[in-house]
């Protein structure tokens, strides 16, 4: 029980959260570079009409943003404007445009040179602007070529909104399926990176399950699914995997043993294990990874900034190239499955069961 109070007190101690004022365009003078992002949301407009709130809208809204990254930007950080926005020190919006659905689909389905597109689904207790700026940070750190897309579901954006947020993910499931389907069907799209965090991973898994039940193998075969700190009951996760089946590119799960936020979630869920807190040292986890055709990577060594160990995903953009290059050097095809540990200090990915890093049960 103590862990609940510790985690909640740490969350409550966070700085004042950004309002929709950060969505209003300002001058880019002094910014180092600009990134263009797209958003799709089923949130309702907020009271002043300048942003989006936690209401559940009957239809989606689409927007395009140009965001300036300051020359002093540090990886995994969001440089929020504390007073008057200044592109020399803050991440700021410099342009914002409302889009109709056909225009959004045309832009979102325009891939990078390698034929890839990407979509990010935020987690529990996120506002629209927090999801947008987090994606801007990830895109900046990863130097993404394609135009990244945010899917923002109607989170309550409050600590007490956990149950309501779980309901909101189910409300948003059909809308996420529609966005994934529309983007993936564009003829030039060869690979679709689908990246989720925390409760957003539950929404993604439900969308994949629905696509499988609808017989949309054409969509599933293009997906590269990355789930960071998934806040999903481990038993529910296994049931979802059993329906979805092995993907053409194995689903990747990023887990950590010391994620305090997931411990709180486990407590709220009757002390049931969360998928994001799986222990890769457990042979059962390795066996399950091979059985369901997934890759589980322990990223406990990656630095977290939130005091809870739950926001390591913000640093994945920086360490991601290391993971990819290490896989390549090890001769992995990207289709291998199993359990791994990532040592951030030594830049080594290895299997806790095979010192040479060979994945047991690879296919």
C-alpha positions as CSV (number, residue, x, y, z in Angstrom):
1,X,0.0,0.0,0.0
2,X,2.9,2.3,0.7
3,X,4.0,2.3,-2.9
4,X,0.6,3.7,-3.9
5,X,1.1,6.8,-1.6
6,X,4.7,7.2,-2.7
7,X,3.8,7.1,-6.4
8,X,0.8,9.4,-6.1
9,X,2.7,11.9,-4.1
10,X,5.5,12.0,-6.7
11,X,2.9,12.5,-9.4
12,X,1.1,15.2,-7.4
13,X,4.4,17.0,-7.0
14,X,4.8,17.5,-10.7
15,X,5.0,21.1,-12.0
16,X,1.9,22.9,-13.2
17,X,0.6,21.3,-16.3
18,X,0.4,23.1,-19.7
19,X,-2.9,24.7,-20.7
20,X,-4.2,25.0,-24.3
21,X,-2.3,28.3,-24.5
22,X,0.8,26.3,-25.7
23,X,-1.2,25.3,-28.9
24,X,-1.4,28.9,-30.1
25,X,1.2,29.7,-32.8
26,X,4.1,32.1,-32.0
27,X,7.2,33.3,-33.8
28,X,9.9,30.7,-34.6
29,X,12.7,33.3,-34.3
30,X,15.7,31.6,-32.6
31,X,14.5,28.0,-33.0
32,X,16.9,25.5,-34.3
33,X,14.6,23.4,-36.5
34,X,10.9,22.8,-37.2
35,X,8.9,19.6,-37.3
36,X,5.5,19.0,-38.9
37,X,3.1,16.7,-37.0
38,X,-0.5,15.6,-37.7
39,X,-3.1,14.8,-35.1
40,X,-6.3,12.8,-35.1
41,X,-8.5,13.0,-32.0
42,X,-12.0,12.0,-30.8
43,X,-11.9,14.5,-28.0
44,X,-14.4,17.4,-27.8
45,X,-13.3,21.0,-28.1
46,X,-12.5,22.7,-24.8
47,X,-14.5,25.6,-23.4
48,X,-12.6,28.4,-25.2
49,X,-12.4,26.5,-28.5
50,X,-8.6,26.8,-28.6
51,X,-7.8,23.1,-27.8
52,X,-9.3,19.8,-26.9
53,X,-10.7,18.6,-23.6
54,X,-11.6,15.2,-22.1
55,X,-15.1,15.0,-23.6
56,X,-15.9,12.1,-26.0
57,X,-16.7,13.5,-29.5
58,X,-19.1,11.6,-31.9
59,X,-16.6,12.2,-34.8
60,X,-12.9,12.8,-35.1
61,X,-11.1,16.1,-35.7
62,X,-7.8,16.4,-37.6
63,X,-5.1,19.1,-37.4
64,X,-1.6,19.8,-38.7
65,X,1.1,21.5,-36.5
66,X,4.5,23.0,-37.2
67,X,6.6,22.9,-34.0
68,X,9.9,24.6,-33.4
69,X,12.6,22.8,-31.4
70,X,15.1,25.1,-29.5
71,X,18.8,24.9,-30.0
72,X,19.2,24.0,-26.3
73,X,16.9,21.0,-26.5
74,X,18.0,17.9,-24.5
75,X,17.0,14.4,-25.5
76,X,13.8,13.1,-23.7
77,X,13.0,16.6,-22.4
78,X,10.0,18.8,-23.3
79,X,11.1,22.5,-22.9
80,X,7.7,24.0,-21.9
81,X,7.3,27.7,-22.1
82,X,7.1,29.0,-18.5
83,X,6.2,32.6,-19.2
84,X,6.2,34.2,-22.6
85,X,7.0,31.5,-25.2
86,X,10.5,31.9,-26.7
87,X,11.6,29.6,-29.5
88,X,15.2,30.1,-28.4
89,X,14.6,28.1,-25.3
90,X,11.1,26.5,-25.6
91,X,9.4,24.0,-27.8
92,X,6.6,26.1,-29.4
93,X,3.9,25.8,-32.0
94,X,4.6,28.1,-35.0
95,X,1.7,27.0,-37.3
96,X,-1.6,25.2,-36.8
97,X,-4.1,24.2,-39.4
98,X,-7.5,22.4,-39.1
99,X,-7.8,19.6,-41.7
100,X,-10.7,17.7,-43.3
101,X,-10.4,13.9,-43.3
102,X,-9.3,13.4,-47.0
103,X,-6.5,15.9,-46.5
104,X,-5.4,14.3,-43.3
105,X,-5.3,10.8,-44.8
106,X,-3.3,12.1,-47.8
107,X,-0.7,13.7,-45.6
108,X,-0.6,10.9,-43.0
109,X,-0.3,8.3,-45.7
110,X,2.7,10.0,-47.3
111,X,5.7,7.8,-46.2
112,X,9.3,8.5,-45.7
113,X,11.9,7.5,-48.3
114,X,11.9,3.9,-46.9
115,X,8.1,3.6,-47.3
116,X,7.3,4.0,-43.5
117,X,4.8,6.0,-41.6
118,X,4.3,6.3,-37.9
119,X,1.6,6.8,-35.3
120,X,1.9,7.5,-31.5
121,X,-0.8,6.7,-29.0
122,X,-0.3,8.3,-25.6
123,X,-1.2,6.8,-22.2
124,X,-3.3,7.5,-19.1
125,X,-3.5,11.0,-17.6
126,X,-2.5,12.8,-20.7
127,X,-4.0,16.0,-22.1
128,X,-4.1,16.7,-25.9
129,X,-1.2,19.2,-25.7
130,X,0.9,16.9,-23.6
131,X,0.5,14.1,-26.2
132,X,1.4,16.6,-29.0
133,X,4.5,17.9,-27.4
134,X,5.7,14.5,-26.4
135,X,5.4,13.3,-29.9
136,X,7.4,16.4,-31.1
137,X,10.1,15.5,-28.6
138,X,10.2,11.9,-29.8
139,X,10.3,13.0,-33.4
140,X,13.1,15.5,-32.8
141,X,15.2,13.0,-30.9
142,X,14.7,10.2,-33.4
143,X,15.1,12.5,-36.4
144,X,12.0,11.0,-38.0
145,X,11.7,11.6,-41.8
146,X,8.0,10.9,-42.2
147,X,5.3,13.1,-40.8
148,X,4.5,11.6,-37.4
149,X,0.9,11.3,-36.3
150,X,-0.6,11.6,-32.9
151,X,-3.8,9.7,-32.0
152,X,-5.2,11.4,-29.0
153,X,-8.0,9.6,-27.2
154,X,-10.2,11.4,-24.6
155,X,-8.1,10.8,-21.4
156,X,-9.5,12.6,-18.4
157,X,-5.9,14.0,-17.8
158,X,-6.3,13.7,-14.1
159,X,-4.8,11.3,-11.5
160,X,-8.3,10.3,-10.4
161,X,-9.4,9.4,-13.9
162,X,-7.9,5.9,-14.2
163,X,-11.2,4.0,-14.5
164,X,-12.7,6.6,-16.8
165,X,-9.6,6.5,-19.0
166,X,-9.9,2.7,-19.3
167,X,-13.4,3.2,-20.6
168,X,-12.2,6.0,-22.9
169,X,-9.8,3.6,-24.6
170,X,-12.7,1.3,-25.5
171,X,-14.7,4.3,-26.7
172,X,-11.7,5.3,-29.0
173,X,-11.0,1.8,-30.4
174,X,-13.1,2.0,-33.6
175,X,-11.6,5.5,-34.3
176,X,-8.1,4.2,-33.9
177,X,-8.8,1.2,-36.2
178,X,-10.2,3.6,-38.8
179,X,-7.1,5.8,-38.7
180,X,-4.7,2.8,-38.9
181,X,-6.7,1.3,-41.8
182,X,-6.9,4.6,-43.8
183,X,-3.2,5.3,-43.4
184,X,-2.0,1.7,-44.2
185,X,-4.1,1.4,-47.3
186,X,-2.2,4.2,-49.0
187,X,-0.3,2.5,-51.9
188,X,3.2,3.9,-51.0
189,X,3.1,2.7,-47.4
190,X,5.2,-0.4,-46.9
191,X,5.8,-0.2,-43.1
192,X,3.6,1.3,-40.4
193,X,5.2,2.0,-37.0
194,X,2.6,1.9,-34.3
195,X,4.0,3.1,-31.0
196,X,2.1,3.2,-27.7
197,X,2.7,4.0,-24.1
198,X,1.0,2.8,-20.9
199,X,-2.7,2.6,-21.3
200,X,-2.4,3.6,-24.9
201,X,-0.9,0.1,-25.4
202,X,-4.2,-1.4,-24.2
203,X,-6.0,0.6,-26.9
204,X,-3.5,-0.5,-29.5
205,X,-3.9,-4.2,-28.6
206,X,-7.7,-3.8,-28.7
207,X,-7.4,-2.2,-32.2
208,X,-5.1,-5.1,-33.4
209,X,-7.6,-7.6,-32.0
210,X,-10.4,-6.0,-33.9
211,X,-8.4,-5.9,-37.1
212,X,-7.7,-9.6,-36.8
213,X,-11.3,-10.4,-36.2
214,X,-12.3,-8.3,-39.2
215,X,-9.8,-10.3,-41.3
216,X,-7.6,-7.3,-42.1
217,X,-4.4,-9.2,-42.6
218,X,-3.4,-6.7,-45.3
219,X,-3.2,-4.0,-42.5
220,X,-1.6,-6.2,-39.9
221,X,1.2,-7.3,-42.2
222,X,2.4,-3.7,-42.5
223,X,2.5,-3.0,-38.8
224,X,5.6,-2.7,-36.6
225,X,4.1,-2.5,-33.1
226,X,6.1,-1.1,-30.2
227,X,4.6,-1.1,-26.8
228,X,6.3,0.8,-24.0
229,X,5.4,0.1,-20.3
230,X,2.1,-1.4,-21.3
231,X,-0.6,-0.9,-18.6
232,X,-2.4,-4.2,-19.5
233,X,-3.4,-7.0,-17.2
234,X,-0.9,-9.8,-18.1
235,X,-3.7,-12.3,-18.4
236,X,-5.7,-10.0,-20.7
237,X,-2.6,-9.4,-22.7
238,X,-2.1,-13.1,-23.3
239,X,-5.8,-13.4,-24.4
240,X,-5.3,-10.5,-26.8
241,X,-2.1,-12.1,-28.2
242,X,-3.9,-15.4,-28.6
243,X,-6.5,-13.8,-30.9
244,X,-4.1,-11.5,-32.8
245,X,-1.6,-14.3,-33.4
246,X,2.0,-13.7,-34.5
247,X,2.5,-10.6,-36.6
248,X,4.7,-10.5,-39.7
249,X,7.1,-8.3,-37.8
250,X,7.1,-9.5,-34.1
251,X,5.5,-7.2,-31.7
252,X,8.1,-5.6,-29.3
253,X,7.4,-5.0,-25.7
254,X,9.5,-2.6,-23.6
255,X,9.3,-3.5,-19.9
256,X,11.0,-2.4,-16.6
257,X,11.1,-4.1,-13.2
258,X,11.0,-0.8,-11.2
259,X,8.0,0.9,-12.8
260,X,6.2,2.4,-9.8
261,X,3.3,3.6,-11.8
262,X,2.6,0.1,-13.0
263,X,2.8,-1.1,-9.4
264,X,0.0,1.3,-8.6
265,X,-2.0,0.1,-11.5
266,X,-1.4,-3.5,-10.4
267,X,-2.7,-2.6,-6.9
268,X,-5.8,-0.9,-8.4
269,X,-6.4,-4.0,-10.5
270,X,-6.4,-6.4,-7.6
271,X,-2.6,-7.0,-7.4
272,X,-2.5,-8.5,-10.9
273,X,0.6,-8.4,-12.9
274,X,0.9,-5.7,-15.6
275,X,2.5,-6.6,-19.0
276,X,4.9,-3.7,-18.7
277,X,6.3,-5.1,-15.4
278,X,7.2,-8.6,-16.7
279,X,10.5,-10.0,-15.5
280,X,12.6,-11.2,-18.4
281,X,14.7,-13.3,-16.0
282,X,11.6,-15.6,-15.6
283,X,11.8,-18.6,-18.0
284,X,8.0,-18.4,-18.2
285,X,8.3,-15.0,-19.9
286,X,10.8,-16.3,-22.4
287,X,8.6,-19.3,-23.2
288,X,5.5,-17.0,-23.6
289,X,7.5,-14.7,-25.9
290,X,8.4,-17.6,-28.1
291,X,4.8,-19.0,-28.0
292,X,3.1,-15.8,-29.0
293,X,5.8,-14.6,-31.4
294,X,6.9,-11.4,-29.5
295,X,10.1,-9.7,-28.4
296,X,10.3,-8.6,-24.8
297,X,13.1,-6.1,-24.0
298,X,13.9,-5.0,-20.4
299,X,14.9,-1.3,-20.5
300,X,15.3,-0.9,-16.7
301,X,18.8,0.5,-17.4
302,X,17.4,3.4,-19.4
303,X,17.2,6.6,-17.3
304,X,13.7,7.7,-16.3
305,X,13.0,11.4,-15.6
306,X,9.6,11.2,-13.8
307,X,10.7,9.6,-10.5
308,X,8.4,6.6,-11.2
309,X,10.3,4.8,-13.9
310,X,7.3,5.1,-16.2
311,X,8.5,7.6,-18.8
312,X,11.5,5.7,-20.1
313,X,9.7,5.5,-23.5
314,X,10.6,9.2,-23.9
315,X,14.3,8.2,-24.2
316,X,13.7,5.3,-26.6
317,X,14.0,7.7,-29.5
318,X,17.6,8.2,-28.5
319,X,18.5,4.6,-27.7
320,X,16.4,3.1,-30.5
321,X,19.2,3.4,-33.1
322,X,21.4,1.5,-30.7
323,X,18.9,-1.3,-30.4
324,X,18.5,-1.5,-34.2
325,X,22.3,-1.4,-34.9
326,X,22.9,-4.1,-32.3
327,X,20.3,-6.3,-33.8
328,X,22.0,-5.8,-37.2
329,X,25.4,-6.5,-35.9
330,X,24.2,-9.7,-34.2
331,X,22.8,-10.9,-37.5
332,X,19.2,-10.7,-36.3
333,X,16.6,-10.5,-39.0
334,X,14.2,-8.4,-36.9
335,X,11.8,-11.4,-37.0
336,X,13.4,-13.2,-34.0
337,X,11.4,-13.5,-30.8
338,X,12.2,-14.0,-27.1
339,X,13.4,-12.1,-24.0
340,X,16.3,-9.6,-24.0
341,X,17.9,-7.2,-21.6
342,X,19.2,-3.8,-22.8
343,X,22.3,-2.5,-21.0
344,X,22.3,1.3,-21.8
345,X,25.7,1.9,-20.3
346,X,27.4,-0.9,-22.3
347,X,25.2,-0.7,-25.3
348,X,24.6,-4.4,-25.2
349,X,21.4,-6.3,-25.9
350,X,21.5,-9.9,-24.6
351,X,19.2,-12.7,-23.7
352,X,19.3,-13.4,-19.9
353,X,19.2,-17.1,-20.9
354,X,21.8,-17.2,-23.7
355,X,25.0,-15.3,-23.1
356,X,25.5,-15.0,-26.9
357,X,22.2,-13.2,-27.2
358,X,20.6,-15.9,-29.3
359,X,16.8,-15.8,-28.9
360,X,15.2,-19.0,-27.9
361,X,12.2,-19.9,-29.9
362,X,13.0,-17.6,-32.8
363,X,11.2,-18.2,-36.0
